[in-house]
């Protein structure tokens, strides 16, 4: 089986929204968002297990998935290339400080860390919080294996400025009709927030994942389009004051500055200035 595209992350860069817009396209088949096959123990299951997720895709449709662990995991690029050397790679990047803070908020939402844990304490304890934002060194692992024409690197902040142009660039890259306008184009998905009851959040996630893996991905997407999950989450979100969790940016700028400078060179775009990495 040929897998036409694989989204590699990064985590907390708007991939859920991108996936929803890809899922709606009539020429694309992406039945499961995060399979995490190439980066986790499931890899031992073999390609037959992985490709079974796409067996119900219609003839002629572009098949693919988005797993946010693929960019960070050092073994994934070689595994993907060995299995699907012609697949197209889609990477989405975001200001690494904002991405790290969003991961912190998401870990609170998931119940992985207590609400009392500070951002600084979290990134000092969990090295992945900052390391996942070292995009230049991670992208180089893919550039060493895949041709430039098979890689699309996007910046999350551009989606906020012009979501339609952003999605159209992905459609063109995948060689599908770029005039299609998904109903989820202006929706907000998977925002960072602190839930009142973590059990409700977990239950919604477990239920959605079970339905997707059981072949009811259309039902999950339909419920999302109706806005039902957003209503439940709005009710289950604590109201916080702005800057309720302040933190010192200086050590984070120092940590990311060189990698962002290298990324700017790679993408021929001054992300050092755009992301505010100029001064400490």
C-alpha positions as CSV (number, residue, x, y, z in Angstrom):
1,X,0.0,0.0,0.0
2,X,1.2,3.5,-0.7
3,X,0.8,6.1,2.0
4,X,0.7,9.5,0.3
5,X,1.4,11.8,3.2
6,X,2.5,11.7,6.9
7,X,2.2,14.6,9.2
8,X,5.0,14.6,11.7
9,X,3.9,17.3,14.2
10,X,5.0,19.2,16.2
11,X,2.8,18.7,19.2
12,X,0.6,21.7,20.1
13,X,1.0,23.4,16.7
14,X,-2.6,23.2,15.5
15,X,-2.4,19.7,14.0
16,X,-5.9,18.8,15.2
17,X,-7.4,21.7,13.3
18,X,-5.3,20.8,10.2
19,X,-6.4,17.2,10.4
20,X,-10.0,18.1,10.7
21,X,-9.7,20.2,7.5
22,X,-7.9,17.4,5.7
23,X,-10.5,14.8,6.9
24,X,-13.3,16.8,5.2
25,X,-11.6,17.0,1.8
26,X,-13.4,14.6,-0.6
27,X,-10.1,13.5,-2.2
28,X,-8.3,12.7,1.1
29,X,-8.6,9.7,3.4
30,X,-7.2,10.2,6.9
31,X,-9.4,7.9,9.1
32,X,-7.2,8.2,12.2
33,X,-5.3,11.2,13.3
34,X,-2.6,9.9,15.6
35,X,-1.6,6.3,15.0
36,X,2.0,6.9,16.4
37,X,3.1,3.7,14.7
38,X,6.6,4.7,13.7
39,X,7.5,6.3,17.1
40,X,6.1,3.9,19.7
41,X,6.2,0.1,20.5
42,X,3.3,-0.5,18.0
43,X,6.1,-0.5,15.4
44,X,6.7,-4.1,16.3
45,X,3.2,-4.9,15.0
46,X,4.5,-4.5,11.5
47,X,3.2,-2.7,8.4
48,X,0.2,-4.9,8.0
49,X,-1.1,-3.5,11.3
50,X,-0.4,0.0,10.2
51,X,-1.9,-0.3,6.7
52,X,-5.1,-1.9,8.1
53,X,-6.1,1.6,9.2
54,X,-6.3,2.7,5.6
55,X,-8.0,-0.3,4.0
56,X,-11.4,1.4,3.8
57,X,-10.0,4.3,1.8
58,X,-11.6,4.6,-1.6
59,X,-9.7,4.2,-4.8
60,X,-7.8,7.3,-5.9
61,X,-7.9,9.0,-2.5
62,X,-4.8,10.4,-0.9
63,X,-4.1,8.4,2.2
64,X,-2.3,9.7,5.3
65,X,-2.2,10.5,8.9
66,X,-0.8,13.0,11.5
67,X,1.1,11.8,14.5
68,X,2.7,14.6,16.6
69,X,5.4,12.3,18.0
70,X,7.1,11.7,14.7
71,X,9.1,15.0,14.5
72,X,10.6,14.6,18.0
73,X,11.4,10.8,17.9
74,X,14.9,10.2,16.4
75,X,14.1,6.8,15.0
76,X,11.0,7.8,13.1
77,X,12.5,9.4,10.0
78,X,14.5,6.3,9.0
79,X,11.5,4.0,9.7
80,X,9.1,6.1,7.5
81,X,11.7,6.3,4.7
82,X,12.4,2.6,4.8
83,X,8.6,1.8,4.5
84,X,7.4,4.7,2.3
85,X,10.3,6.5,0.6
86,X,8.0,8.4,-1.7
87,X,5.5,9.7,0.9
88,X,5.1,13.4,1.4
89,X,6.1,14.9,4.8
90,X,4.1,17.7,6.4
91,X,5.6,19.5,9.4
92,X,4.0,22.3,11.4
93,X,6.1,24.5,13.7
94,X,5.2,27.1,16.3
95,X,7.1,29.6,18.4
96,X,8.9,27.1,20.6
97,X,8.2,29.0,23.9
98,X,4.5,29.2,23.1
99,X,4.5,25.5,22.1
100,X,6.2,24.5,25.4
101,X,3.7,26.5,27.4
102,X,0.8,24.9,25.5
103,X,2.2,21.5,26.2
104,X,2.3,22.4,29.9
105,X,-1.3,23.5,29.8
106,X,-2.3,20.3,27.9
107,X,-0.5,18.1,30.5
108,X,-2.6,19.8,33.2
109,X,-5.7,19.2,31.2
110,X,-4.8,15.5,30.7
111,X,-4.1,15.1,34.4
112,X,-0.5,14.2,33.8
113,X,0.7,16.9,36.2
114,X,-1.2,18.7,39.0
115,X,-2.5,22.3,38.4
116,X,-0.2,23.4,41.2
117,X,2.9,22.5,39.1
118,X,4.6,25.6,37.7
119,X,5.7,25.9,34.1
120,X,9.3,26.1,35.2
121,X,9.0,23.1,37.3
122,X,7.4,21.1,34.5
123,X,10.0,21.9,31.8
124,X,12.9,21.2,34.3
125,X,11.4,17.8,35.2
126,X,10.2,16.7,31.7
127,X,12.9,17.4,29.1
128,X,10.6,16.8,26.2
129,X,8.7,20.1,27.0
130,X,11.7,22.1,25.7
131,X,13.4,19.6,23.5
132,X,10.3,19.2,21.2
133,X,10.8,22.8,20.2
134,X,14.3,22.2,18.8
135,X,12.9,22.1,15.3
136,X,16.1,22.6,13.2
137,X,17.9,19.5,14.5
138,X,14.7,17.4,14.1
139,X,14.0,18.6,10.6
140,X,17.5,17.8,9.5
141,X,16.9,14.2,10.2
142,X,14.1,14.3,7.6
143,X,16.0,16.5,5.1
144,X,18.8,13.9,5.0
145,X,16.3,11.2,3.7
146,X,13.5,13.0,1.8
147,X,13.8,15.3,-1.2
148,X,12.9,18.9,-0.7
149,X,9.9,18.5,-3.0
150,X,8.5,16.0,-0.7
151,X,8.6,18.2,2.4
152,X,6.2,21.0,3.5
153,X,7.1,23.0,6.5
154,X,4.5,25.4,7.8
155,X,4.4,28.0,10.6
156,X,1.4,27.8,12.9
157,X,1.1,31.5,13.4
158,X,0.4,31.9,9.7
159,X,-2.8,29.9,10.1
160,X,-4.2,32.6,12.4
161,X,-3.5,35.3,9.8
162,X,-5.1,33.6,6.9
163,X,-6.5,30.1,7.6
164,X,-7.8,29.6,4.1
165,X,-4.5,30.3,2.4
166,X,-2.8,28.1,5.0
167,X,-5.0,25.1,4.3
168,X,-4.9,25.7,0.5
169,X,-1.1,25.4,0.6
170,X,-1.4,21.9,2.1
171,X,-4.1,20.9,-0.4
172,X,-1.8,22.0,-3.3
173,X,1.2,20.1,-1.7
174,X,-0.9,17.0,-1.6
175,X,-2.2,17.6,-5.2
176,X,-5.9,17.7,-4.4
177,X,-8.5,20.4,-5.2
178,X,-7.3,23.5,-3.4
179,X,-10.6,25.4,-4.0
180,X,-12.4,23.1,-1.5
181,X,-13.4,25.0,1.7
182,X,-13.8,22.8,4.8
183,X,-16.6,23.6,7.2
184,X,-14.0,23.5,10.1
185,X,-11.9,26.3,8.5
186,X,-12.6,29.0,11.1
187,X,-13.2,26.7,14.0
188,X,-10.9,26.5,17.1
189,X,-9.9,23.0,18.1
190,X,-8.0,21.7,21.2
191,X,-7.2,25.0,22.8
192,X,-5.0,25.1,25.9
193,X,-7.3,25.3,29.0
194,X,-7.6,24.1,32.6
195,X,-10.7,21.8,33.1
196,X,-12.8,21.9,36.2
197,X,-13.1,18.1,36.1
198,X,-10.2,16.2,34.5
199,X,-12.3,13.0,34.4
200,X,-14.8,14.6,32.0
201,X,-11.9,15.5,29.7
202,X,-10.4,12.0,29.9
203,X,-13.7,10.4,29.2
204,X,-14.4,12.5,26.1
205,X,-10.9,11.7,24.8
206,X,-11.1,7.9,25.5
207,X,-14.6,7.7,23.9
208,X,-13.5,9.6,20.8
209,X,-10.4,7.5,20.3
210,X,-12.3,4.2,20.9
211,X,-14.9,5.3,18.2
212,X,-12.2,6.3,15.7
213,X,-10.3,3.0,16.1
214,X,-13.6,1.1,15.8
215,X,-14.2,2.6,12.4
216,X,-16.7,5.3,13.5
217,X,-14.4,8.3,12.6
218,X,-17.2,9.9,10.6
219,X,-19.4,9.9,13.7
220,X,-16.7,11.5,15.7
221,X,-16.1,14.2,13.0
222,X,-19.8,14.8,12.7
223,X,-20.2,15.4,16.4
224,X,-17.2,17.8,16.3
225,X,-18.8,19.7,13.4
226,X,-21.9,20.2,15.4
227,X,-19.8,21.9,18.1
228,X,-20.9,19.5,20.9
229,X,-17.4,18.9,22.3
230,X,-16.7,22.7,22.4
231,X,-19.9,23.3,24.4
232,X,-19.0,20.6,26.9
233,X,-15.4,21.9,27.2
234,X,-16.6,25.5,27.6
235,X,-18.8,24.4,30.6
236,X,-15.9,22.3,32.0
237,X,-13.2,25.1,31.8
238,X,-12.0,27.1,34.8
239,X,-12.1,30.8,34.3
240,X,-8.5,32.1,34.8
241,X,-7.2,35.6,35.0
242,X,-4.9,36.8,32.2
243,X,-1.3,36.0,33.0
244,X,-2.4,33.7,35.9
245,X,0.8,31.7,35.4
246,X,3.6,34.2,34.6
247,X,7.1,32.9,33.8
248,X,10.5,34.2,32.9
249,X,11.2,34.1,29.1
250,X,14.9,34.9,29.3
251,X,16.2,31.3,30.0
252,X,13.9,30.0,27.3
253,X,15.1,32.5,24.7
254,X,18.7,31.5,25.6
255,X,17.8,27.8,25.2
256,X,16.1,28.2,21.8
257,X,18.0,31.1,20.2
258,X,20.6,29.2,18.3
259,X,18.2,26.5,17.0
260,X,15.8,29.2,15.8
261,X,18.6,31.0,14.1
262,X,19.5,27.8,12.3
263,X,15.9,27.1,11.4
264,X,15.6,30.7,10.0
265,X,18.5,29.9,7.7
266,X,17.0,26.6,6.6
267,X,13.6,28.1,5.8
268,X,15.0,31.4,4.6
269,X,12.7,33.2,6.9
270,X,13.6,35.4,9.9
271,X,11.9,33.5,12.7
272,X,14.3,34.8,15.2
273,X,12.6,38.2,14.8
274,X,9.1,36.9,14.3
275,X,9.3,34.7,17.4
276,X,10.9,37.4,19.6
277,X,14.2,35.6,20.1
278,X,16.3,38.7,19.6
279,X,17.1,39.8,23.1
280,X,17.6,38.1,26.5
